[in-house]
Amino acid sequence: MPTAARVLATAVLVLVPISLAGSVLVSGTASDYRVAIDADENVAFGCSAGKFSYTVNGVGTTTGQSCNTIQALTITASGPFPNTIDLQNINAADYVALTQLTAASGDGNDTIIPPSAFSPTLTLDGGTGTDTIDYSSSSTAVSVNLGANVPGLTATLGADQEVPTTSSSATGTTSLSYNNVTHTFDISVAVSGIAPVSVTGFHIHRAQSGVNGPIIVDLGTTVVSDGMGGFTFSANGLALPSLNEAALLGGITYVNVHSPSFPGGEIRGQLIPSGLLVAAPATAGTATIANFESVTGSSMGDSLVGTLSSNTILGGGGNDYLVGARGNDVVDGQDGADVIAWSNGDGSDVIDGGPGSDTVQDNGG
């Protein structure tokens, strides 16, 4: 009997570590520090007492590696597990030597929470599955584009689009192409009935049709006479503040020409996409991102754009601008006065403004 008892005890000791081992493995040196996750885990990373630390499902571990010496940190999750990789506490104050942070999830429906403030190179990959990039803990507004752009935008300018309308007989046209990676655009404008000398202001504003909004790009007043009492203007590589990207792609911006007779604007034209959105590289501020199907915004006013497939886009707090793009999307503005863009051909979407005074910009076909 004593022998049998000893065998049974040995069996128990062998079986217990098999069920627990290997969910998080830390390896490498300060120049190439690596973390591998191979189980269904919620892992949050940070720095405790100056050492690299992580918490797995609420249980904390502190390593012997100094945070301030790590130069490259790579976190990889594998397998079909639904993981959460929480990077919000990876910050420049603790990780002063860090120049590259990479996080890649596996085949499950994963969530990656980006750092709250991080300036070195940041690369985030959702992998396969239905994955979410989550900024809900951020107190800074974010611009996230999961992978869509417009083929171009056009506007027809007239007095009837001004708010209130004007008596001007001037007309105009605008064409614009946008690069969502560089956040720059090329623009061409032709106006009849307003001489160059009469142009006192010339801008792109952000607002839906029938509403006046703030200036987001000043086009200046250096325009060229067309020799017939009007003017032309063209420029390449103009910068668009990234937080206005969803508004631009969603038809929620307009060109406005001001004059002495109409200081609030003589003619105006809404910039409308020239066709259905097309695939484009995904972007999120200065980060490189890929393979995310869902995004949750911050507590501030965000710019959020989906992909050509089905997405879930949650605005969070603040006054957000949201574009589901194509696919059968769920778009929820949540708190704040949000503006959500929709075009015919975007799919069968579920749109909910949430609390606040919300607007849907319908761009038709």
C-alpha positions in Angstrom: 0.0 0.0 0.0 2.7 2.6 0.7 4.2 1.9 -2.7 0.8 2.5 -4.4 0.3 5.7 -2.5 3.7 7.0 -3.7 2.8 6.3 -7.3 -0.5 8.1 -7.1 1.2 11.1 -5.5 3.7 11.2 -8.3 0.9 11.1 -11.0 -0.8 14.1 -9.4 2.4 16.1 -9.4 3.1 15.4 -13.0 -0.4 16.3 -14.2 -0.8 19.7 -12.5 2.0 21.6 -14.3 0.9 20.2 -17.7 -2.4 22.2 -17.4 -0.7 25.4 -16.3 2.6 25.6 -18.2 3.5 27.6 -21.2 0.7 30.2 -21.4 3.2 33.1 -21.3 6.8 32.7 -22.2 9.3 35.6 -21.9 12.7 35.4 -23.6 15.4 37.4 -25.3 17.6 40.3 -24.3 17.1 44.0 -24.0 17.8 44.5 -27.7 15.2 42.0 -28.7 12.8 41.1 -25.9 10.0 38.7 -26.7 6.8 37.5 -25.1 4.8 34.5 -26.5 1.2 33.8 -25.4 -0.3 30.4 -26.3 -3.5 30.2 -24.4 -6.8 32.0 -23.8 -5.4 34.9 -21.8 -6.0 38.5 -20.9 -2.5 39.9 -20.6 -1.7 43.4 -19.6 1.9 44.7 -19.8 3.6 47.5 -17.8 6.6 48.3 -15.6 6.7 47.4 -11.9 9.5 48.8 -9.7 11.5 49.5 -12.8 11.2 45.9 -14.1 9.2 44.5 -17.1 5.9 43.1 -15.8 2.7 41.6 -17.0 -0.6 40.5 -15.5 -2.3 37.3 -16.7 -6.0 37.2 -15.9 -5.4 39.4 -12.9 -2.3 37.6 -11.6 0.9 39.8 -11.8 4.4 38.7 -12.7 7.5 40.9 -12.5 10.6 39.8 -14.5 14.2 40.7 -13.9 14.5 42.8 -17.1 14.8 46.5 -16.6 12.2 48.5 -18.5 14.5 51.3 -19.3 16.9 49.1 -21.2 14.5 47.3 -23.6 15.0 48.5 -27.1 12.7 46.2 -29.0 9.6 44.5 -27.6 7.7 41.9 -29.6 4.5 40.3 -28.2 2.9 37.4 -30.1 -0.2 35.4 -29.4 -0.7 32.1 -31.2 -3.5 29.6 -31.6 -7.3 29.9 -31.9 -7.7 31.5 -28.5 -9.5 34.8 -27.9 -6.7 36.9 -26.4 -6.5 40.4 -25.1 -3.2 42.2 -25.3 -3.2 45.3 -23.2 -0.4 47.7 -24.0 -1.8 50.9 -22.4 0.8 51.0 -19.7 3.8 50.7 -22.0 4.9 54.4 -21.9 7.9 56.5 -22.8 8.6 57.4 -19.2 9.4 53.8 -18.2 10.6 52.5 -21.6 13.1 55.3 -22.4 15.2 53.1 -24.8 12.3 51.4 -26.6 12.3 52.1 -30.3 10.1 49.3 -31.6 6.9 47.8 -30.1 5.2 45.0 -32.0 2.1 43.1 -31.0 0.5 40.4 -33.1 -2.5 38.3 -32.1 -3.3 34.8 -33.3 -6.3 33.0 -35.0 -9.0 33.9 -32.4 -11.2 36.8 -32.0 -8.6 39.0 -30.3 -8.4 42.5 -28.8 -5.4 44.7 -28.8 -5.3 47.8 -26.6 -2.7 50.2 -27.9 -0.4 52.3 -25.6 -2.0 55.5 -24.4 1.1 57.6 -25.6 3.9 56.1 -27.6 6.1 57.8 -30.2 8.5 55.1 -31.3 7.6 52.6 -34.1 4.4 50.8 -33.2 3.1 47.8 -35.3 -0.1 46.0 -34.4 -1.5 43.0 -36.3 -4.9 41.4 -35.5 -4.1 38.2 -37.3 -7.0 36.0 -38.5 -10.4 36.0 -36.8 -12.5 39.0 -36.0 -10.2 41.3 -34.1 -10.6 44.6 -32.3 -8.3 47.6 -31.8 -9.6 49.2 -28.6 -8.9 52.8 -27.6 -11.7 53.0 -25.0 -9.1 53.7 -22.2 -7.5 56.6 -24.2 -8.2 60.2 -23.2 -6.7 61.4 -26.5 -8.8 61.6 -29.7 -7.7 59.0 -32.3 -7.9 58.7 -36.0 -8.2 55.0 -37.1 -8.8 53.8 -40.7 -9.2 50.0 -40.8 -8.6 50.0 -44.6 -10.7 52.1 -46.9 -10.4 55.2 -49.0 -12.5 57.0 -51.7 -11.6 56.9 -55.4 -12.0 60.6 -55.3 -14.3 63.4 -54.2 -16.2 66.1 -56.2 -18.2 69.1 -55.4 -20.5 71.4 -57.4 -20.4 74.9 -55.8 -23.4 77.2 -55.8 -25.2 79.9 -53.8 -28.0 77.4 -52.9 -25.7 75.4 -50.7 -24.8 78.3 -48.4 -26.5 78.5 -45.0 -28.3 80.8 -45.4 -28.5 80.8 -49.2 -27.1 83.8 -51.1 -28.1 85.7 -54.2 -24.9 85.1 -56.0 -25.0 83.7 -59.6 -21.4 82.4 -59.3 -20.8 78.6 -59.8 -17.9 76.3 -59.4 -16.5 72.7 -59.4 -14.0 70.9 -57.3 -12.2 67.6 -57.7 -10.0 66.1 -54.9 -7.9 63.0 -54.5 -6.8 61.8 -51.0 -3.9 59.7 -49.8 -5.0 58.1 -46.5 -1.4 57.0 -45.6 0.2 60.4 -45.8 -3.0 62.3 -45.0 -2.5 64.6 -47.9 -4.7 65.6 -50.9 -4.5 67.1 -54.4 -7.2 69.6 -55.3 -8.4 71.4 -58.4 -11.1 74.2 -58.3 -12.7 76.2 -61.1 -15.0 79.1 -60.2 -17.0 81.3 -62.6 -18.4 84.7 -61.5 -16.0 85.5 -58.7 -12.8 87.4 -59.7 -9.6 86.6 -57.9 -9.5 90.1 -56.3 -12.8 89.3 -54.7 -11.7 86.2 -53.0 -11.3 87.1 -49.3 -11.3 83.5 -48.0 -11.2 80.0 -49.5 -11.4 77.0 -47.3 -12.5 73.4 -46.7 -14.9 73.2 -43.8 -16.2 70.2 -41.8 -20.0 69.8 -41.6 -22.8 67.9 -43.2 -25.0 69.4 -45.8 -27.2 72.3 -44.6 -25.0 73.0 -41.6 -22.1 75.5 -41.1 -18.9 74.1 -39.7 -15.4 75.0 -38.7 -12.5 75.5 -41.2 -10.2 72.5 -41.3 -8.0 73.5 -44.3 -7.2 77.1 -45.3 -6.6 77.1 -49.1 -5.4 80.7 -49.0 -6.4 83.4 -51.4 -3.7 83.0 -54.1 -5.9 82.0 -57.0 -5.4 82.4 -60.8 -7.6 84.4 -63.1 -9.3 82.4 -65.8 -9.5 85.5 -68.0 -13.3 85.4 -68.0 -14.1 86.9 -64.6 -13.5 83.8 -62.6 -10.6 81.9 -61.2 -8.9 78.5 -60.9 -6.9 76.9 -58.1 -4.8 73.8 -57.9 -2.5 72.3 -55.3 -0.8 69.0 -54.6 0.2 67.4 -51.3 -1.9 69.6 -49.0 -2.1 68.3 -45.4 -5.4 67.1 -43.9 -5.5 66.9 -40.1 -6.0 63.2 -39.5 -8.9 63.7 -37.2 -10.9 65.0 -40.1 -10.3 61.9 -42.3 -13.6 60.2 -41.6 -15.5 63.5 -42.3 -13.7 63.9 -45.6 -14.3 60.3 -46.7 -17.9 60.4 -45.5 -18.9 63.5 -47.5 -19.0 65.6 -44.4 -16.8 68.4 -45.7 -17.4 71.3 -48.1 -15.5 73.9 -50.1 -16.5 77.5 -49.3 -15.5 80.7 -51.2 -15.8 84.0 -49.3 -16.0 87.5 -50.7 -16.6 91.1 -49.5 -20.3 90.9 -50.6 -20.7 87.6 -48.7 -18.2 87.3 -45.9 -19.8 84.2 -44.5 -19.4 82.5 -47.9 -20.7 83.3 -51.4 -20.8 79.8 -52.9 -20.3 76.4 -51.3 -20.1 72.8 -52.5 -20.3 69.6 -50.5 -17.4 67.2 -51.2 -19.0 63.9 -52.1 -17.2 60.6 -52.8 -17.1 59.9 -56.6 -17.9 56.2 -56.0 -18.0 53.5 -53.5 -15.0 53.2 -51.1 -12.1 51.1 -52.2 -9.5 49.1 -50.3 -6.6 51.0 -48.9 -3.8 50.5 -46.3 -4.9 50.6 -42.7 -3.7 53.4 -40.5 -3.9 54.5 -36.9 -2.0 57.7 -36.1 1.7 56.9 -36.5 1.2 53.2 -35.9 1.2 50.5 -38.6 -1.9 48.3 -38.2 -3.3 45.4 -40.2 -6.1 42.8 -39.9 -8.6 44.5 -37.6 -12.3 44.2 -38.3 -13.6 46.3 -35.4 -12.5 49.5 -33.6 -13.6 51.1 -30.4 -12.9 54.9 -30.1 -11.7 57.0 -27.2 -13.6 59.2 -24.8 -12.8 62.2 -27.2 -14.0 63.1 -30.7 -12.5 60.4 -33.0 -12.3 59.8 -36.7 -13.1 56.1 -37.4 -13.3 54.4 -40.8 -14.0 50.7 -41.6 -13.1 48.3 -44.4 -14.8 46.8 -47.4 -15.9 43.8 -45.2 -18.2 43.7 -42.2 -17.1 45.9 -39.2 -18.2 46.9 -35.8 -17.4 50.6 -35.2 -18.0 52.0 -31.7 -17.4 55.7 -31.3 -17.0 55.8 -27.5 -17.5 59.2 -25.9 -17.0 62.6 -27.7 -18.3 64.0 -30.9 -17.2 61.3 -33.4 -17.1 61.0 -37.2 -17.8 57.5 -38.3 -17.7 55.8 -41.7 -18.6 52.1 -41.9 -17.5 51.8 -45.6 -18.8 48.8 -47.5 -20.0 45.5 -45.8 -22.7 44.8 -43.4 -21.6 47.0 -40.5 -22.6 47.8 -37.0 -21.9 51.5 -36.4 -22.7 52.9 -33.0 -21.8 56.5 -32.1 -22.3 55.9 -28.4 -22.0 59.0 -26.3 -21.7 62.5 -27.8 -23.0 64.3 -30.8 -21.8 62.0 -33.6 -22.0 62.2 -37.4 -22.3 58.9 -39.2 -21.9 58.7 -43.0 -23.7 56.2 -45.2 -23.8 55.7 -49.0 -26.0 53.5 -51.1 -24.0 50.3 -51.8 -22.4 50.3 -48.3 -24.2 47.2 -47.3 -27.0 46.4 -44.9 -25.8 48.4 -41.9 -27.1 48.8 -38.4 -26.6 52.4 -37.3 -27.2 53.7 -33.8 -26.3 57.2 -32.8 -26.5 56.4 -29.1 -27.1 59.2 -26.5 -26.7 62.8 -27.8 -27.8 64.7 -30.8 -26.6 62.5 -33.7 -26.7 62.8 -37.5 -26.6 60.4 -40.4 -25.1 61.9 -43.6 -26.8 60.1 -46.5 -24.7 60.4 -49.6 -27.1 58.5 -51.8 -25.7 56.4 -54.6 
